[in-house]
Amino acid sequence: MTSSDSAQQSAGTPAKAPAKDPWDLPDVSGLVVGVLGGTGPQGKGLAYRLALAGQKVIIGSRAAERAQAAAGELGHGVEGADNAETARRSDIVIVAVPWEGHGKTLESLREELTGKLVVDCVNPLGFDKKGAYALRPEEGSAAEQAAALLPDSRVAAAFHHLSAVLLQDPEIDRIDTDVMVLGEERADVEIVQALAGRIAGMRGVFAGRLRNAHQVESLVANLISVNRRYKAHAGLRVTDV
């Protein structure tokens, strides 16, 4: 104990609690994960990887029959339902719908998503003859649009930079990449980090609040350019953490 510690204690001032280990993450293995847009490449791939890790997963679609058919293809206990039922039955809801339907989908599910942790992984992109480019929504980002449309939900952002091809490939055991996680509440961010860490090879890394989501979403346009040039399925690693 240092002299300053002794002086604090003798003066009746409580000692500071030790800083929380940023890698001390909660156990999320018992949570039910719903994936809106779970029949699309990204959503289906995430559902497959999480179910493979032992997570209970429900994939959602506008048509329950389509979701059920996709769930049957995935196996590993994955269930399929329409989007509303998926939202109601899930503890965490990943939004993996196309950008064009993002706002309308969330607006229609506001009641079902009340109180839920909603994880947005949508990337607003445009495409022309020069390739992919980032769009900037009026709210600033897809994640901020979700937060504006879902005032009674807890919104985070993650899983933007994952290759749907790698996620869906059963021959690949590990996906060595980091997942940048953004959110307003530390407890919610840590839940999403822990969920990312359930997938072999992945790690969830805190990357700021939702106001910084635009840069993260936009980076996907750069990764698409990388992949096209090098015939790859590039991801990200954050160094020195």
C-alpha positions as CSV (number, residue, x, y, z in Angstrom):
1,M,0.0,0.0,0.0
2,T,1.4,3.4,-0.9
3,S,1.6,6.4,1.4
4,S,-1.2,8.1,-0.5
5,D,-3.4,5.0,-0.1
6,S,-2.8,5.1,3.6
7,A,-3.6,8.8,3.8
8,Q,-6.8,8.2,1.8
9,Q,-7.9,5.4,4.2
10,S,-7.0,7.3,7.3
11,A,-9.0,10.2,6.0
12,G,-12.0,8.0,5.4
13,T,-11.9,8.3,1.6
14,P,-12.7,5.0,-0.1
15,A,-10.1,3.6,-2.3
16,K,-10.9,3.4,-6.1
17,A,-12.2,0.1,-7.4
18,P,-9.8,-1.5,-9.8
19,A,-10.5,-0.8,-13.5
20,K,-12.7,-3.4,-15.1
21,D,-10.9,-5.8,-17.5
22,P,-12.3,-4.9,-20.9
23,W,-12.1,-8.6,-21.9
24,D,-14.2,-9.7,-19.0
25,L,-17.3,-10.4,-21.0
26,P,-20.7,-11.9,-20.0
27,D,-21.9,-15.4,-20.7
28,V,-24.4,-15.1,-23.5
29,S,-24.7,-18.8,-24.3
30,G,-28.3,-19.0,-23.0
31,L,-29.7,-16.1,-25.0
32,V,-31.9,-16.6,-28.0
33,V,-30.7,-14.7,-31.2
34,G,-33.1,-13.7,-33.9
35,V,-31.8,-12.7,-37.3
36,L,-34.1,-10.4,-39.4
37,G,-33.2,-11.0,-43.0
38,G,-32.0,-14.4,-42.0
39,T,-32.7,-15.8,-45.5
40,G,-30.2,-13.5,-47.2
41,P,-26.5,-14.3,-47.5
42,Q,-25.2,-12.3,-44.5
43,G,-28.0,-13.2,-42.2
44,K,-28.0,-16.8,-43.1
45,G,-24.3,-17.0,-42.6
46,L,-24.4,-15.4,-39.2
47,A,-27.3,-17.7,-38.2
48,Y,-25.2,-20.7,-39.3
49,R,-22.1,-19.7,-37.4
50,L,-23.9,-18.9,-34.2
51,A,-25.9,-22.1,-34.2
52,L,-22.8,-24.0,-34.9
53,A,-21.4,-22.5,-31.7
54,G,-24.4,-23.7,-29.7
55,Q,-26.5,-20.6,-29.7
56,K,-30.3,-20.8,-30.1
57,V,-31.1,-19.1,-33.3
58,I,-34.3,-18.1,-35.1
59,I,-34.2,-16.7,-38.6
60,G,-36.8,-14.3,-39.7
61,S,-38.3,-13.3,-43.1
62,R,-41.3,-11.5,-44.4
63,A,-42.7,-15.0,-45.2
64,A,-42.6,-17.6,-42.5
65,E,-42.4,-20.4,-45.0
66,R,-39.3,-19.0,-46.6
67,A,-37.6,-18.7,-43.2
68,Q,-38.6,-22.2,-42.2
69,A,-37.1,-23.6,-45.5
70,A,-33.9,-21.8,-44.9
71,A,-33.7,-23.0,-41.3
72,G,-34.2,-26.5,-42.5
73,E,-31.2,-26.1,-44.8
74,L,-29.0,-24.8,-41.9
75,G,-29.9,-27.5,-39.3
76,H,-28.2,-27.2,-35.9
77,G,-31.5,-26.4,-34.3
78,V,-32.2,-23.2,-36.2
79,E,-35.8,-22.3,-36.4
80,G,-37.6,-20.1,-39.0
81,A,-40.5,-17.7,-38.5
82,D,-41.9,-14.4,-39.8
83,N,-40.0,-11.3,-38.7
84,A,-42.6,-10.3,-36.0
85,E,-42.5,-13.7,-34.3
86,T,-38.7,-13.8,-34.6
87,A,-38.5,-10.4,-32.8
88,R,-40.9,-11.4,-30.1
89,R,-39.1,-14.7,-29.3
90,S,-35.5,-13.4,-29.3
91,D,-33.4,-11.8,-26.6
92,I,-31.0,-10.3,-29.2
93,V,-32.1,-9.3,-32.7
94,I,-29.6,-8.9,-35.5
95,V,-30.8,-6.8,-38.4
96,A,-29.4,-8.1,-41.6
97,V,-32.0,-6.9,-44.1
98,P,-31.2,-5.1,-47.4
99,W,-30.6,-1.4,-46.9
100,E,-33.5,-0.5,-49.2
101,G,-35.9,-2.1,-46.8
102,H,-34.2,-1.2,-43.5
103,G,-36.3,1.7,-42.3
104,K,-39.6,0.2,-43.3
105,T,-38.8,-3.2,-41.7
106,L,-37.8,-1.7,-38.4
107,E,-40.7,0.7,-38.3
108,S,-43.1,-2.1,-38.7
109,L,-41.5,-4.1,-35.8
110,R,-41.3,-1.3,-33.3
111,E,-43.6,-2.9,-30.9
112,E,-42.1,-6.4,-31.1
113,L,-38.6,-4.9,-30.6
114,T,-39.5,-2.9,-27.5
115,G,-37.0,-3.7,-24.8
116,K,-34.8,-5.8,-27.1
117,L,-31.1,-5.5,-27.8
118,V,-31.1,-4.8,-31.5
119,V,-27.8,-5.3,-33.4
120,D,-27.6,-3.5,-36.7
121,C,-25.2,-4.9,-39.3
122,V,-26.6,-3.1,-42.4
123,N,-24.3,-1.3,-44.7
124,P,-25.9,1.6,-46.8
125,L,-24.1,1.2,-50.1
126,G,-24.6,2.3,-53.7
127,F,-23.1,0.6,-56.8
128,D,-22.1,2.0,-60.2
129,K,-19.6,1.2,-62.9
130,K,-16.8,2.3,-60.6
131,G,-17.8,-0.1,-57.9
132,A,-19.3,0.2,-54.4
133,Y,-19.6,3.5,-52.6
134,A,-21.0,4.6,-49.2
135,L,-24.3,6.3,-48.8
136,R,-25.0,8.6,-45.9
137,P,-28.5,8.3,-44.4
138,E,-30.2,11.4,-43.1
139,E,-29.7,10.1,-39.5
140,G,-26.0,9.6,-40.2
141,S,-25.8,5.8,-40.5
142,A,-28.0,2.7,-40.6
143,A,-27.4,2.2,-36.9
144,E,-28.5,5.7,-36.0
145,Q,-31.6,5.3,-38.2
146,A,-32.4,2.1,-36.2
147,A,-32.0,4.0,-33.0
148,A,-34.3,6.8,-34.2
149,L,-37.0,4.4,-35.3
150,L,-36.7,2.2,-32.2
151,P,-36.7,4.6,-29.2
152,D,-37.7,1.8,-26.8
153,S,-35.0,-0.6,-27.9
154,R,-31.3,-0.8,-27.1
155,V,-29.4,-0.4,-30.4
156,A,-25.9,-1.5,-31.1
157,A,-24.0,-2.0,-34.3
158,A,-21.7,-4.9,-35.3
159,F,-20.9,-7.7,-37.8
160,H,-20.5,-5.3,-40.8
161,H,-17.3,-6.6,-42.2
162,L,-17.9,-10.3,-42.4
163,S,-17.7,-12.3,-45.7
164,A,-21.0,-14.0,-46.4
165,V,-19.1,-16.6,-48.5
166,L,-16.9,-17.5,-45.5
167,L,-19.7,-17.5,-43.0
168,Q,-21.7,-20.0,-45.1
169,D,-18.8,-22.3,-46.0
170,P,-19.1,-25.5,-43.9
171,E,-15.5,-26.5,-44.9
172,I,-14.2,-23.5,-42.9
173,D,-13.8,-24.1,-39.2
174,R,-12.5,-20.6,-38.1
175,I,-13.0,-17.1,-39.4
176,D,-10.1,-15.1,-38.2
177,T,-11.4,-11.6,-38.0
178,D,-12.4,-8.9,-35.5
179,V,-15.9,-7.5,-35.2
180,M,-16.1,-3.8,-34.5
181,V,-18.9,-3.2,-32.0
182,L,-20.5,0.2,-31.4
183,G,-23.2,1.2,-28.8
184,E,-24.2,3.6,-26.2
185,E,-24.3,1.3,-23.1
186,R,-21.2,-0.6,-22.1
187,A,-23.3,-3.6,-20.9
188,D,-25.0,-3.9,-24.3
189,V,-21.7,-3.6,-26.2
190,E,-20.1,-6.3,-24.0
191,I,-23.1,-8.7,-24.8
192,V,-22.5,-8.2,-28.5
193,Q,-18.7,-8.6,-28.1
194,A,-19.3,-11.9,-26.2
195,L,-21.7,-13.0,-28.9
196,A,-19.1,-12.3,-31.6
197,G,-16.6,-14.3,-29.6
198,R,-18.8,-17.4,-29.7
199,I,-17.9,-17.8,-33.3
200,A,-14.5,-19.6,-33.7
201,G,-11.7,-17.2,-34.7
202,M,-13.7,-14.0,-34.0
203,R,-13.3,-11.3,-31.5
204,G,-15.6,-8.4,-30.7
205,V,-13.8,-5.1,-30.2
206,F,-15.4,-1.9,-28.8
207,A,-15.2,0.8,-31.5
208,G,-17.1,3.8,-30.1
209,R,-20.6,5.1,-29.9
210,L,-23.3,5.0,-32.5
211,R,-22.3,8.4,-33.8
212,N,-19.2,6.7,-35.2
213,A,-21.2,4.0,-37.1
214,H,-21.0,5.7,-40.5
215,Q,-17.3,5.1,-40.8
216,V,-17.6,1.5,-39.9
217,E,-20.5,0.9,-42.3
218,S,-18.7,2.8,-45.1
219,L,-15.5,0.7,-44.8
220,V,-17.4,-2.2,-46.4
221,A,-17.1,-0.3,-49.8
222,N,-13.3,-0.4,-49.4
223,L,-13.4,-4.1,-48.5
224,I,-15.4,-4.9,-51.6
225,S,-12.7,-3.1,-53.7
226,V,-10.0,-5.2,-51.9
227,N,-11.9,-8.4,-52.6
228,R,-12.4,-7.7,-56.2
229,R,-8.8,-6.8,-56.8
230,Y,-7.2,-9.6,-54.9
231,K,-10.0,-12.3,-55.4
232,A,-10.3,-12.5,-51.6
233,H,-12.8,-12.4,-48.7
234,A,-11.0,-9.8,-46.6
235,G,-11.8,-9.0,-43.0
236,L,-10.3,-6.8,-40.3
237,R,-7.9,-7.3,-37.4
238,V,-7.3,-4.5,-34.8
239,T,-3.7,-4.6,-33.6
240,D,-2.3,-4.0,-30.2
241,V,-5.4,-4.7,-28.2
